[in-house]
Amino acid sequence: MKAAVIESVGKAVVTEVPDPTPGPREVVVEVAACGLCGTDLHILQGEFAPKLPIVPGHEFAGEVVGVGSQVTEVAVGDQVAVDPSLYCYECRYCRNGHNNLCERWAAIGVTEPGGAARYAKAPVANCVKLPDHVRTQDAALIEPLSCAVRGYDVLQSRLGAHVLIYGSGTMGLMMLELAKRTGAASVDMVDLNPTRLETARKLGVSAAAANPDELDRPQGWDLVIDATGNAAAIQDGLDRVAKAGTFLQFGVADYATRVTIDPYRIYNQEITITGSMAVLHSYERAAELFANGVLDPDVFISDRIPLEQYPQALEQFAAGVGRKIVVVP
């Protein structure tokens, strides 16, 4: 079958690889669409994936075309979205409910061949059946949405909070949509990309600007969310948290990224700094939210690019052009 392969650091190609064969409790999915993510860029840069080459793609959905001998939960012809997370269920973190911090954490598209291919293999336990009205080619949005749902689990935000989000890419916009639905009094957004800010305005952001100084909240924001992973944005955001407020590191930063904190201010103003790592007990909820229309796929997905052009799609994504880019086998 045809698949995208990150062969080595900085090199992605499209080539032929063997078709996957399901184990007893696995299924094979014919991929309808696979989303590109910042994680894919990190893998291309030599981070995250423990070894190369790897078929990337951890955001995907499609039709079941093969099932293992012990699979009863889904059948050939079912439309499914796939949770890429793979856990050991044995380590301390799995056993205390923090599977996303598993000591043997793995993921389809990161440590195992992923969805940037015509076919992908997954444990049946990771497959969520989709209702008939959901377009499978849009359902690659469910995985990033599940990460955003996890972010809001961490925040445990209260009604009437004032929220500031750095970055109006896919993840920032998803956090905007969830903030609107969790009772935020206002949601402001900062981005240097005017085209992306225009999308935020279309989705109903309270205010949008290239610089937080242009926004009218001198006392700061109750919740500040970084969805960029950019050091300058993170540093600025830490200084914008109001007293008793919370800063969430949601964007994936480079390993070498460093910022400075003010310990006295954290103590004196009771500021919380926290993070959100991938997916935790949130994929099924994200699938339900998606099926109920929490996101408009036609707004979120800006480009549908043939799998044959995967390297070019990565280049476009790295350049910050568009919103969610999906490749279509």
Backbone bond lengths (Angstrom), bond angles and torsions (degrees), N, CA, C in turn:
res aa  C-N    CA-C-N  psi(-1)  N-CA   C-N-CA  omega(-1)  CA-C   N-CA-C  phi
1 M - - - 1.461 - - 1.527 108.94 -
2 K 1.332 115.16 163.37 1.459 120.92 177.83 1.522 109.84 -88.09
3 A 1.343 116.63 137.83 1.460 121.48 -179.49 1.522 109.90 -151.94
4 A 1.328 115.36 153.08 1.456 120.73 168.38 1.519 107.95 -81.51
5 V 1.317 116.37 141.14 1.461 121.55 179.37 1.520 108.72 -135.44
6 I 1.325 116.19 126.67 1.466 119.89 168.20 1.516 105.30 -86.96
7 E 1.326 115.09 104.51 1.466 120.81 -172.20 1.513 112.44 -79.29
8 S 1.314 116.34 -40.57 1.456 122.17 -177.46 1.514 107.48 -157.45
9 V 1.315 117.67 173.68 1.462 121.29 -177.66 1.526 109.54 -57.70
10 G 1.342 115.12 122.10 1.451 121.04 177.86 1.510 115.62 84.44
11 K 1.335 118.40 0.81 1.464 120.04 -175.43 1.527 110.96 -127.93
12 A 1.352 115.47 116.21 1.453 122.27 175.02 1.519 108.66 -120.82
13 V 1.333 116.96 136.90 1.466 121.80 -179.02 1.524 108.49 -135.91
14 V 1.316 115.64 166.54 1.464 122.08 170.94 1.521 106.96 -114.62
15 T 1.324 115.61 126.53 1.461 119.83 -172.84 1.524 109.64 -149.75
16 E 1.326 116.22 179.89 1.460 122.15 176.35 1.524 109.89 -92.20
17 V 1.338 116.26 134.09 1.461 122.44 175.75 1.523 107.68 -132.99
18 P 1.336 118.25 162.11 1.465 119.59 -179.87 1.529 112.23 -63.78
19 D 1.334 116.09 146.04 1.463 120.50 173.80 1.532 109.20 -64.40
20 P 1.343 118.01 142.30 1.474 119.71 177.87 1.526 111.61 -74.60
21 T 1.314 116.30 148.57 1.457 123.09 176.74 1.529 108.38 -118.74
22 P 1.334 119.25 126.45 1.467 119.78 -175.74 1.516 112.72 -75.03
23 G 1.344 115.50 141.04 1.447 120.51 169.41 1.516 109.87 -78.01
24 P 1.337 118.47 -177.55 1.468 121.27 -174.42 1.527 113.83 -55.63
25 R 1.352 117.41 -37.44 1.469 120.58 -177.52 1.528 110.66 -114.19
26 E 1.316 116.27 35.31 1.463 121.32 -179.82 1.525 110.27 -125.07
27 V 1.341 114.41 162.41 1.458 120.53 175.05 1.524 108.66 -129.21
28 V 1.319 115.88 160.07 1.457 121.80 171.11 1.522 107.65 -111.14
29 V 1.315 115.75 130.43 1.455 122.72 -177.57 1.522 108.92 -112.05
30 E 1.325 116.33 130.65 1.460 120.64 168.79 1.518 106.89 -82.29
31 V 1.315 116.22 113.83 1.463 121.68 -169.63 1.530 110.43 -71.77
32 A 1.345 115.74 128.95 1.467 121.15 175.70 1.520 110.76 -88.13
33 A 1.324 116.47 -37.11 1.462 121.72 178.17 1.517 108.44 -164.23
34 C 1.331 115.86 149.94 1.465 122.11 -179.96 1.518 108.27 -134.78
35 G 1.334 116.20 124.00 1.449 120.91 -178.06 1.518 112.72 -82.05
36 L 1.339 115.13 149.09 1.464 121.63 172.44 1.518 108.82 -92.36
37 C 1.324 115.57 146.62 1.462 121.58 -173.68 1.522 108.90 -142.54
38 G 1.334 115.60 160.02 1.459 119.76 176.20 1.513 112.72 -56.97
39 T 1.340 116.82 -29.46 1.459 120.07 177.20 1.522 110.92 -59.54
40 D 1.338 116.73 -37.07 1.466 119.87 179.16 1.526 110.89 -62.67
41 L 1.319 116.51 -37.13 1.467 119.69 177.44 1.521 110.74 -67.45
42 H 1.342 116.58 -39.23 1.467 119.85 177.51 1.528 110.61 -62.70
43 I 1.338 116.67 -40.51 1.469 119.44 177.00 1.518 110.06 -62.46
44 L 1.328 116.98 -43.35 1.464 121.34 178.61 1.528 110.89 -60.17
45 Q 1.334 116.23 -31.38 1.462 121.26 -179.31 1.529 112.95 -86.23
46 G 1.332 116.67 1.99 1.453 120.07 177.04 1.508 114.82 93.78
47 E 1.354 117.64 12.74 1.456 121.68 179.05 1.525 109.85 -109.78
48 F 1.327 115.75 161.71 1.468 124.72 173.68 1.524 113.28 76.31
49 A 1.334 118.16 -64.85 1.460 119.75 -176.50 1.531 109.37 -67.78
50 P 1.343 118.67 127.23 1.467 120.04 -176.92 1.519 113.41 -68.82
51 K 1.344 116.60 -23.00 1.459 118.24 179.46 1.524 109.36 -154.34
52 L 1.293 114.63 151.14 1.460 123.14 175.18 1.526 107.51 -120.15
53 P 1.331 118.25 152.74 1.466 128.33 4.83 1.525 112.99 -76.95
54 I 1.336 115.76 160.23 1.458 121.99 177.26 1.521 108.85 -147.75
55 V 1.328 116.60 142.47 1.461 121.47 169.29 1.525 106.29 -82.18
56 P 1.331 119.06 112.97 1.468 120.98 -176.89 1.522 111.26 -78.34
57 G 1.327 115.17 -174.28 1.453 120.71 175.68 1.511 112.92 106.46
58 H 1.339 116.69 94.72 1.465 120.24 179.10 1.528 112.03 -112.20
59 E 1.333 117.32 3.23 1.457 121.64 176.66 1.536 107.71 -116.26
60 F 1.319 117.55 95.87 1.457 117.55 -177.07 1.526 112.21 -153.46
61 A 1.318 113.49 160.48 1.457 122.16 177.23 1.521 107.68 -149.02
62 G 1.323 116.11 162.73 1.456 118.90 -179.75 1.513 112.14 175.89
63 E 1.320 115.52 -160.62 1.461 122.69 -176.84 1.520 110.69 -106.87
64 V 1.322 116.23 134.03 1.460 121.18 176.67 1.533 108.62 -68.24
65 V 1.339 115.63 124.26 1.471 120.69 179.73 1.528 112.15 -120.81
66 G 1.320 116.87 -4.67 1.459 120.70 178.08 1.515 110.12 -157.38
67 V 1.334 117.35 141.52 1.464 120.89 179.74 1.513 109.48 -132.77
68 G 1.341 115.40 148.93 1.451 120.85 176.53 1.519 112.16 -75.10
69 S 1.312 115.46 169.84 1.467 121.71 -173.04 1.518 113.64 -65.50
70 Q 1.356 118.20 -22.13 1.459 120.89 -177.97 1.529 113.19 -109.30
71 V 1.318 117.46 15.51 1.471 121.34 -178.13 1.527 109.56 -89.94
72 T 1.336 115.90 124.06 1.466 121.51 176.50 1.527 112.34 -124.49
73 E 1.334 116.69 -14.58 1.472 120.77 -172.39 1.525 113.02 -75.42
74 V 1.326 117.69 -30.72 1.463 121.75 178.30 1.524 107.89 -132.13
75 A 1.331 115.42 163.72 1.456 120.77 -178.90 1.519 109.83 -133.81
76 V 1.296 115.94 161.49 1.463 120.71 176.01 1.526 108.86 -55.32
77 G 1.319 115.62 131.74 1.459 121.28 -178.07 1.511 113.86 102.83
78 D 1.357 117.86 -17.74 1.468 120.13 177.36 1.526 110.68 -68.79
79 Q 1.322 115.25 143.77 1.467 121.19 174.45 1.528 107.85 -94.29
80 V 1.330 116.69 129.06 1.469 120.20 -175.66 1.523 110.89 -136.86
81 A 1.318 114.38 152.73 1.458 122.18 165.06 1.518 106.82 -106.92
82 V 1.334 117.18 148.83 1.464 121.23 -170.95 1.523 110.86 -117.12
83 D 1.327 115.02 121.35 1.464 121.40 170.52 1.525 107.15 -76.33
84 P 1.338 118.83 119.29 1.463 119.67 -174.14 1.516 115.00 -79.37
85 S 1.325 118.52 -10.00 1.461 121.94 -171.01 1.525 112.21 -70.55
86 L 1.325 116.09 133.96 1.460 122.73 179.14 1.523 108.62 -125.71
87 Y 1.315 116.84 123.15 1.465 121.85 -175.44 1.530 110.92 -120.82
88 C 1.336 115.47 159.70 1.466 119.21 178.20 1.521 112.35 -86.06
89 Y 1.343 118.48 -25.54 1.457 125.36 -177.99 1.527 113.10 62.46
90 E 1.323 117.66 14.00 1.461 121.34 -177.25 1.519 113.33 -120.72
91 C 1.314 118.19 -28.69 1.468 120.79 -174.53 1.531 110.31 -73.89
92 R 1.310 114.61 172.19 1.466 120.87 -178.15 1.522 111.70 -56.61
93 Y 1.335 117.70 -42.10 1.456 120.56 -174.39 1.517 111.50 -72.90
94 C 1.329 117.97 -38.16 1.457 120.24 174.40 1.525 110.70 -62.58
95 R 1.317 115.79 -41.64 1.458 119.89 -174.69 1.530 112.49 -73.98
96 N 1.342 117.90 -20.23 1.468 118.00 176.36 1.524 112.42 -103.82
97 G 1.353 116.30 15.79 1.454 120.32 171.05 1.507 115.99 93.21
98 H 1.339 117.98 4.03 1.461 121.60 178.72 1.534 109.99 -107.25
99 N 1.335 115.13 60.03 1.461 119.49 -177.01 1.517 112.78 -58.51
100 N 1.332 117.62 -30.32 1.467 119.45 -179.03 1.521 112.30 -66.89
101 L 1.324 117.08 -12.63 1.469 121.68 176.36 1.527 111.51 -105.63
102 C 1.313 115.54 17.52 1.467 122.59 -178.44 1.531 111.90 -47.11
103 E 1.325 115.83 135.66 1.465 120.32 179.54 1.520 112.36 -67.28
104 R 1.334 116.68 -19.11 1.468 120.95 177.35 1.530 109.58 -117.00
105 W 1.329 115.72 32.25 1.466 121.48 -175.37 1.523 110.76 -52.18
106 A 1.325 114.47 135.33 1.462 121.26 177.35 1.518 107.38 -143.41
107 A 1.332 116.07 169.07 1.462 118.92 -179.59 1.519 110.12 -158.61
108 I 1.323 114.96 143.26 1.454 120.82 171.43 1.526 107.83 -63.29
109 G 1.322 116.33 129.05 1.455 120.68 -178.29 1.513 114.18 90.65
110 V 1.337 116.04 -3.64 1.475 120.88 177.58 1.527 109.73 -124.20
111 T 1.327 115.28 -54.33 1.467 119.87 177.51 1.524 111.81 -109.15
112 E 1.334 117.24 -19.12 1.460 123.34 178.55 1.523 108.61 -125.00
113 P 1.341 118.21 153.86 1.467 120.06 -178.48 1.524 112.21 -53.70
114 G 1.346 115.27 135.66 1.451 120.56 -171.82 1.511 115.58 -109.20
115 G 1.329 114.35 -157.77 1.449 122.13 -169.45 1.510 116.31 -92.13
116 A 1.326 118.88 3.30 1.464 120.72 175.72 1.527 108.51 -82.63
117 A 1.323 114.34 60.80 1.463 122.38 -173.38 1.514 108.03 -161.72
118 R 1.329 115.35 169.55 1.463 118.04 176.99 1.518 110.85 -68.23
119 Y 1.342 117.16 -39.20 1.457 121.87 179.78 1.525 109.71 -128.42
120 A 1.335 115.27 149.84 1.460 120.84 176.12 1.522 108.98 -141.02
121 K 1.301 115.84 148.67 1.468 122.81 -179.50 1.518 109.41 -104.96
122 A 1.352 116.20 143.51 1.467 119.97 179.58 1.518 109.69 -153.16
123 P 1.340 117.69 151.01 1.471 119.84 171.32 1.524 109.39 -61.81
124 V 1.321 117.35 142.40 1.458 119.77 179.42 1.522 110.82 -60.98
125 A 1.333 117.37 -30.62 1.464 120.48 179.34 1.524 112.24 -63.16
126 N 1.315 117.84 -19.60 1.461 121.89 -178.53 1.522 112.60 -93.26
127 C 1.326 117.54 0.31 1.463 121.18 -175.73 1.526 110.96 -100.21
128 V 1.320 116.03 129.09 1.461 122.22 177.99 1.523 108.14 -112.62
129 K 1.331 116.42 118.93 1.464 120.45 179.88 1.525 109.83 -67.27
130 L 1.318 115.11 140.36 1.456 121.59 -178.14 1.520 110.73 -102.27
131 P 1.332 117.43 141.42 1.469 118.87 175.49 1.523 110.92 -67.60
132 D 1.308 115.68 160.77 1.461 121.11 -172.32 1.528 113.15 -60.99
133 H 1.345 117.85 -30.32 1.463 119.13 -174.50 1.531 113.06 -79.06
134 V 1.326 118.19 -10.09 1.468 121.15 179.95 1.519 109.43 -84.47
135 R 1.329 116.52 127.02 1.464 120.88 176.16 1.528 108.66 -75.97
136 T 1.316 116.33 119.42 1.462 120.44 -175.95 1.523 111.37 -59.68
137 Q 1.328 118.16 -33.40 1.457 120.87 -179.18 1.525 112.44 -69.06
138 D 1.352 116.91 -11.50 1.469 120.89 175.84 1.528 111.95 -97.09
139 A 1.342 116.64 -17.33 1.463 121.10 -167.69 1.524 113.72 -75.12
140 A 1.349 118.57 -1.80 1.462 119.53 170.36 1.526 110.91 -63.16
141 L 1.328 117.57 -15.80 1.469 121.47 178.09 1.528 112.59 -72.97
142 I 1.335 117.47 -14.93 1.460 119.10 -174.93 1.533 111.55 -66.67
143 E 1.338 117.44 -39.72 1.478 118.60 -178.57 1.527 111.90 -62.58
144 P 1.338 120.66 -51.24 1.466 117.65 177.01 1.523 112.90 -62.42
145 L 1.347 116.52 -33.80 1.466 118.49 176.52 1.521 110.68 -62.89
146 S 1.336 117.61 -36.53 1.466 120.02 178.80 1.527 111.33 -65.25
147 C 1.333 117.06 -31.28 1.466 120.25 174.82 1.529 110.27 -67.24
148 A 1.346 116.28 -40.03 1.461 120.13 178.44 1.528 110.83 -66.21
149 V 1.328 116.95 -38.88 1.460 120.26 176.88 1.524 110.02 -61.55
150 R 1.330 116.76 -42.05 1.462 120.27 176.27 1.531 110.42 -60.26
151 G 1.332 116.99 -40.63 1.461 120.28 177.90 1.514 112.14 -57.97
152 Y 1.315 116.91 -41.40 1.464 119.56 179.02 1.515 112.36 -73.95
153 D 1.330 117.55 -26.89 1.461 119.39 170.91 1.529 110.66 -60.94
154 V 1.318 115.84 -42.57 1.465 120.60 179.73 1.524 110.88 -65.37
155 L 1.315 116.46 -41.79 1.466 120.49 -176.02 1.521 112.92 -65.80
156 Q 1.334 117.08 -36.08 1.468 120.37 -176.43 1.528 109.66 46.23
157 S 1.330 115.10 48.78 1.466 120.05 -172.48 1.524 111.85 -70.90
158 R 1.318 114.14 151.00 1.463 119.85 179.77 1.528 109.24 -98.24
159 L 1.325 115.22 160.73 1.450 121.13 178.42 1.526 110.72 -61.30
160 G 1.327 115.82 144.87 1.460 120.42 175.17 1.502 115.27 81.01
161 A 1.335 117.92 14.90 1.467 120.29 -179.72 1.529 110.37 -76.49
162 H 1.343 114.82 149.26 1.457 122.00 172.17 1.529 107.23 -98.45
163 V 1.333 115.84 124.43 1.457 122.25 -169.98 1.524 110.56 -117.30
164 L 1.326 115.85 137.55 1.464 122.21 173.46 1.518 108.08 -122.65
165 I 1.337 116.63 127.65 1.461 122.50 -179.28 1.517 109.05 -118.00
166 Y 1.324 115.95 128.11 1.459 121.95 173.79 1.528 108.26 -94.67
167 G 1.334 116.04 120.88 1.457 120.77 177.67 1.512 112.15 100.97
168 S 1.333 116.72 117.02 1.468 120.74 179.55 1.519 110.89 -111.49
169 G 1.346 116.01 36.51 1.455 120.77 167.57 1.518 109.07 -77.29
170 T 1.317 116.57 -164.96 1.463 120.73 -176.08 1.524 112.10 -55.22
171 M 1.329 116.69 -48.55 1.461 119.11 -174.42 1.522 111.77 -70.01
172 G 1.324 116.92 -40.54 1.457 119.32 177.23 1.521 111.40 -61.61
173 L 1.331 116.79 -41.46 1.459 120.45 179.49 1.523 111.35 -67.50
174 M 1.334 117.44 -34.65 1.464 119.37 175.86 1.525 110.64 -66.31
175 M 1.327 116.48 -40.56 1.467 119.09 176.89 1.528 110.59 -63.64
176 L 1.326 116.67 -35.15 1.468 120.59 175.01 1.520 110.61 -60.33
177 E 1.336 117.08 -48.30 1.457 119.85 -178.36 1.531 111.91 -62.44
178 L 1.332 116.81 -38.43 1.462 119.49 178.62 1.524 111.24 -71.63
179 A 1.336 116.72 -37.62 1.466 119.54 178.53 1.525 110.65 -60.99
180 K 1.320 116.81 -41.58 1.462 120.96 178.75 1.519 111.17 -60.68
181 R 1.329 116.46 -32.30 1.458 120.71 -175.41 1.518 113.48 -93.85
182 T 1.313 117.14 -2.96 1.465 120.01 178.01 1.527 111.37 -111.24
183 G 1.314 116.02 22.59 1.459 120.17 169.95 1.505 116.43 83.27
184 A 1.331 118.75 24.98 1.462 120.19 177.37 1.525 110.18 -66.13
185 A 1.333 115.91 140.33 1.465 120.08 175.37 1.517 110.91 -73.49
186 S 1.326 116.47 -34.75 1.462 121.56 175.44 1.515 108.69 -154.31
187 V 1.338 116.00 151.59 1.457 121.78 175.41 1.532 107.24 -132.82
188 D 1.324 116.08 113.36 1.462 122.16 178.23 1.521 109.31 -106.07
189 M 1.325 116.42 154.60 1.457 120.26 -176.21 1.517 111.02 -138.32
190 V 1.350 115.00 141.61 1.457 122.22 179.82 1.520 109.09 -122.35
191 D 1.326 116.22 133.45 1.459 121.31 176.60 1.516 108.06 -161.48
192 L 1.325 115.99 146.99 1.457 120.63 176.88 1.520 112.24 -84.06
193 N 1.329 116.76 -11.48 1.458 122.25 -177.45 1.530 109.43 -93.94
194 P 1.335 118.71 107.66 1.472 120.49 -176.22 1.519 113.30 -63.92
195 T 1.327 117.78 -32.10 1.460 120.38 179.48 1.521 110.90 -64.77
196 R 1.325 116.44 -42.01 1.465 120.12 178.75 1.525 110.95 -68.91
197 L 1.323 117.21 -37.18 1.468 119.36 177.06 1.522 110.64 -63.15
198 E 1.315 116.83 -33.96 1.466 119.64 178.38 1.528 110.53 -64.19
199 T 1.340 116.93 -36.56 1.469 120.03 175.94 1.524 109.79 -64.77
200 A 1.325 117.40 -40.39 1.469 120.62 177.96 1.526 110.46 -60.34
201 R 1.316 116.69 -41.19 1.474 119.83 177.82 1.523 110.60 -63.71
202 K 1.321 116.50 -39.34 1.460 121.20 178.82 1.524 110.98 -61.58
203 L 1.339 116.07 -33.48 1.460 120.84 -178.86 1.530 112.72 -85.84
204 G 1.317 117.85 -1.66 1.456 119.75 172.92 1.507 116.39 97.45
205 V 1.334 117.82 27.90 1.454 119.93 175.68 1.528 109.27 -63.41
206 S 1.330 116.83 148.35 1.466 120.17 -179.00 1.517 111.53 -67.74
207 A 1.336 116.32 -43.39 1.462 121.98 178.21 1.520 107.95 -155.64
208 A 1.329 116.10 150.27 1.463 120.76 -179.22 1.514 108.83 -140.75
209 A 1.338 115.74 141.86 1.458 119.88 -177.13 1.519 109.86 -158.47
210 A 1.318 115.63 163.23 1.458 121.26 175.21 1.523 111.23 -81.11
211 N 1.330 116.71 -19.60 1.469 122.18 -177.61 1.524 108.65 -139.17
212 P 1.333 118.64 130.25 1.470 120.19 179.58 1.521 113.53 -58.88
213 D 1.332 117.74 -22.71 1.466 119.70 178.32 1.526 111.42 -62.54
214 E 1.338 116.90 -20.96 1.457 120.85 178.66 1.529 111.81 -79.22
215 L 1.318 117.57 -10.66 1.457 122.25 -178.66 1.529 109.80 -96.23
216 D 1.303 116.01 144.89 1.467 120.72 -172.18 1.524 111.11 -93.17
217 R 1.341 116.10 76.43 1.457 119.79 174.67 1.523 108.62 -151.02
218 P 1.332 116.78 70.35 1.476 120.17 -176.06 1.520 113.85 -63.12
219 Q 1.338 117.40 -23.76 1.466 119.89 179.75 1.518 112.75 -81.04
220 G 1.335 117.62 -5.74 1.454 121.46 178.32 1.522 112.36 96.45
221 W 1.337 115.41 -178.54 1.461 122.28 -176.12 1.529 109.64 -116.83
222 D 1.329 115.14 145.97 1.473 120.09 178.96 1.526 111.38 -65.70
223 L 1.322 116.85 -38.69 1.459 122.22 178.51 1.518 108.81 -127.63
224 V 1.321 115.66 125.12 1.461 120.80 174.68 1.525 106.92 -118.57
225 I 1.330 115.91 126.22 1.463 121.95 -175.66 1.517 109.03 -120.12
226 D 1.326 116.62 121.75 1.456 118.96 172.36 1.524 108.68 -93.65
227 A 1.343 115.65 120.48 1.459 120.76 177.13 1.523 110.34 -116.47
228 T 1.348 116.22 26.26 1.463 120.65 -177.33 1.519 113.57 -114.08
229 G 1.336 117.65 -36.64 1.460 121.26 -171.72 1.517 112.43 75.71
230 N 1.331 116.97 5.69 1.461 122.36 -178.12 1.528 110.43 -86.84
231 A 1.335 116.50 131.72 1.464 120.75 -174.66 1.525 112.46 -59.55
232 A 1.335 117.48 -42.40 1.461 120.35 -178.33 1.529 110.69 -64.53
233 A 1.331 116.87 -41.38 1.456 120.48 179.04 1.529 110.81 -65.72
234 I 1.323 116.21 -42.57 1.468 120.43 179.78 1.520 110.37 -62.55
235 Q 1.325 116.41 -46.43 1.458 120.42 -179.20 1.516 110.87 -60.47
236 D 1.324 116.89 -44.50 1.455 120.68 179.55 1.522 110.72 -65.11
237 G 1.327 116.46 -41.71 1.448 120.63 -177.77 1.516 113.43 -63.50
238 L 1.324 116.36 -37.33 1.471 119.70 178.50 1.523 111.50 -60.12
239 D 1.311 115.94 -31.15 1.467 120.26 -179.15 1.519 112.82 -82.87
240 R 1.340 117.86 -7.25 1.467 121.04 -176.38 1.522 112.69 -100.52
241 V 1.329 117.44 -0.68 1.466 120.47 -178.07 1.525 109.76 -74.41
242 A 1.330 116.31 129.71 1.457 121.09 177.49 1.526 111.02 -72.64
243 K 1.312 116.80 166.06 1.459 120.98 174.91 1.524 110.14 -55.33
244 A 1.333 116.13 137.52 1.471 123.65 -178.46 1.521 112.09 65.00
245 G 1.343 116.41 15.83 1.450 120.41 -178.65 1.515 112.91 -90.67
246 T 1.334 115.81 -179.42 1.464 122.76 -176.01 1.521 110.29 -131.68
247 F 1.327 115.27 137.47 1.462 121.99 172.57 1.517 107.86 -110.58
248 L 1.338 116.43 125.90 1.462 121.55 178.88 1.517 109.69 -109.95
249 Q 1.345 116.25 120.60 1.457 120.55 172.01 1.522 107.76 -86.70
250 F 1.323 114.78 100.01 1.457 121.90 -175.83 1.524 111.54 -105.61
251 G 1.322 117.85 -35.90 1.454 121.70 177.45 1.519 111.14 -70.15
252 V 1.323 116.37 150.36 1.468 122.00 -179.05 1.524 108.73 -88.58
253 A 1.318 116.17 112.96 1.458 121.59 179.53 1.524 110.80 -89.68
254 D 1.300 115.72 156.80 1.457 121.54 171.83 1.523 109.34 -62.62
255 Y 1.325 116.56 149.19 1.469 120.19 -179.56 1.521 112.77 -52.90
256 A 1.324 116.98 -34.55 1.459 121.19 -173.49 1.524 113.40 -85.95
257 T 1.332 118.63 -3.22 1.469 121.29 -177.08 1.530 110.90 -64.62
258 R 1.328 115.76 133.15 1.461 121.73 178.70 1.526 109.54 -134.75
259 V 1.337 116.18 142.22 1.459 121.88 173.82 1.526 108.07 -134.72
260 T 1.314 115.76 170.39 1.461 121.51 -178.76 1.517 109.84 -111.31
261 I 1.328 116.74 134.01 1.464 120.72 175.55 1.519 109.48 -111.44
262 D 1.328 114.41 161.12 1.462 122.15 179.97 1.535 107.86 -110.41
263 P 1.326 118.90 93.85 1.463 120.66 -174.47 1.529 113.54 -57.12
264 Y 1.340 117.81 -39.10 1.464 118.81 -178.97 1.524 110.86 -63.15
265 R 1.337 116.44 -42.53 1.461 119.50 179.90 1.522 110.59 -64.75
266 I 1.314 118.06 -39.41 1.464 120.83 178.08 1.518 110.23 -60.44
267 Y 1.343 115.52 -42.58 1.463 121.00 178.25 1.526 111.22 -68.37
268 N 1.320 115.77 -52.33 1.459 121.61 -169.96 1.529 112.33 -70.21
269 Q 1.327 117.13 -30.40 1.460 120.51 -177.53 1.526 112.55 -108.17
270 E 1.311 116.61 7.53 1.467 123.05 177.96 1.529 111.81 50.83
271 I 1.322 114.81 53.85 1.456 121.58 179.62 1.530 109.72 -91.18
272 T 1.296 115.92 136.62 1.464 122.05 178.01 1.527 109.59 -104.40
273 I 1.326 116.19 132.16 1.463 122.24 173.88 1.522 106.96 -118.14
274 T 1.322 116.93 124.39 1.454 119.92 -175.92 1.527 110.58 -142.83
275 G 1.304 115.98 172.52 1.460 121.29 -179.69 1.519 110.53 -133.36
276 S 1.323 115.44 167.08 1.460 121.70 177.91 1.518 107.62 -137.43
277 M 1.332 115.70 121.08 1.458 121.74 -175.13 1.522 110.67 -109.37
278 A 1.334 116.66 106.86 1.460 123.60 169.48 1.530 112.64 56.80
279 V 1.328 116.08 -131.10 1.469 122.98 -169.59 1.520 109.16 -115.89
280 L 1.323 117.25 138.29 1.465 120.83 172.82 1.525 108.42 -149.51
281 H 1.326 116.51 110.49 1.470 122.25 178.51 1.533 111.12 49.96
282 S 1.319 116.80 35.44 1.464 119.57 -174.49 1.522 113.37 -127.73
283 Y 1.325 118.30 -7.28 1.460 119.63 -173.67 1.532 111.63 -68.78
284 E 1.327 116.92 -46.36 1.456 119.55 -179.57 1.523 111.09 -63.91
285 R 1.340 116.72 -39.13 1.464 119.30 177.86 1.518 110.95 -64.57
286 A 1.324 116.28 -38.97 1.462 119.83 177.47 1.520 110.79 -63.58
287 A 1.339 116.71 -39.98 1.460 119.98 178.72 1.523 111.24 -62.53
288 E 1.335 116.55 -39.67 1.466 119.80 178.04 1.525 111.24 -67.90
289 L 1.329 116.70 -43.46 1.459 119.74 177.65 1.530 110.76 -60.21
290 F 1.331 115.82 -42.20 1.466 120.41 179.88 1.520 110.23 -63.08
291 A 1.321 116.64 -44.88 1.466 120.67 180.00 1.523 111.34 -63.36
292 N 1.341 116.52 -27.95 1.462 121.22 -179.98 1.527 112.93 -89.97
293 G 1.340 116.89 5.28 1.455 119.68 171.15 1.510 116.76 89.40
294 V 1.340 118.34 23.77 1.461 119.31 -179.64 1.528 111.84 -64.78
295 L 1.336 117.05 -26.35 1.468 122.21 177.42 1.519 109.83 -121.62
296 D 1.319 115.53 148.71 1.465 121.13 171.72 1.526 107.39 -100.54
297 P 1.338 118.22 105.54 1.473 120.23 -177.01 1.522 113.24 -56.96
298 D 1.334 116.71 -32.17 1.460 119.16 -178.22 1.524 112.07 -69.41
299 V 1.317 116.71 -21.49 1.468 120.79 173.84 1.524 110.29 -85.45
300 F 1.332 116.99 -43.33 1.462 120.70 -172.94 1.523 112.82 -75.84
301 I 1.312 118.19 -39.29 1.464 120.49 -178.59 1.528 108.54 -89.90
302 S 1.312 116.34 112.02 1.469 120.63 -177.57 1.523 112.17 -94.55
303 D 1.346 117.73 -26.75 1.465 120.93 -174.75 1.520 110.19 -141.52
304 R 1.328 115.39 134.41 1.459 122.32 172.63 1.529 106.06 -119.60
305 I 1.333 115.57 107.80 1.462 121.81 -169.26 1.521 109.70 -113.72
306 P 1.320 118.84 136.85 1.470 120.38 178.66 1.526 111.68 -59.12
307 L 1.324 115.46 143.56 1.470 120.89 179.97 1.528 111.59 -53.50
308 E 1.329 117.32 -34.21 1.463 120.98 -179.46 1.528 112.18 -58.06
309 Q 1.332 116.54 -21.75 1.463 121.04 -178.51 1.529 112.06 -104.25
310 Y 1.325 116.37 26.25 1.477 119.97 -177.49 1.530 112.59 -54.99
311 P 1.333 120.89 -47.16 1.476 118.92 179.56 1.522 112.50 -58.41
312 Q 1.334 117.38 -40.06 1.451 120.51 178.26 1.534 111.17 -68.01
313 A 1.336 116.08 -36.17 1.464 119.79 177.35 1.522 110.67 -62.87
314 L 1.346 116.94 -40.33 1.462 120.65 176.29 1.516 111.12 -61.64
315 E 1.315 116.78 -41.79 1.469 120.64 178.86 1.526 110.99 -62.54
316 Q 1.318 116.82 -42.63 1.462 120.48 178.62 1.521 110.18 -63.58
317 F 1.333 116.40 -43.44 1.462 120.27 179.54 1.528 110.88 -62.20
318 A 1.334 116.73 -43.74 1.468 120.96 -179.57 1.525 111.26 -63.45
319 A 1.329 117.06 -29.58 1.460 121.22 179.85 1.520 112.76 -80.43
320 G 1.330 117.18 -5.77 1.457 120.45 178.28 1.512 114.04 76.37
321 V 1.329 116.75 24.31 1.461 121.04 -178.93 1.524 109.14 -94.75
322 G 1.326 116.89 121.75 1.454 121.27 -179.18 1.522 111.71 91.36
323 R 1.327 114.16 -173.08 1.458 120.74 178.94 1.534 107.76 -110.89
324 K 1.325 117.79 -114.77 1.469 118.33 176.40 1.528 108.72 -79.28
325 I 1.324 114.33 126.97 1.459 121.63 176.14 1.521 107.47 -106.23
326 V 1.329 116.41 128.77 1.457 120.26 175.48 1.522 108.36 -118.85
327 V 1.333 115.63 146.60 1.456 120.77 172.95 1.518 108.03 -103.16
328 V 1.319 115.06 143.54 1.460 122.21 -174.38 1.523 108.57 -119.57
329 P 1.339 118.38 113.10 1.472 120.72 179.71 1.532 111.42 -61.48
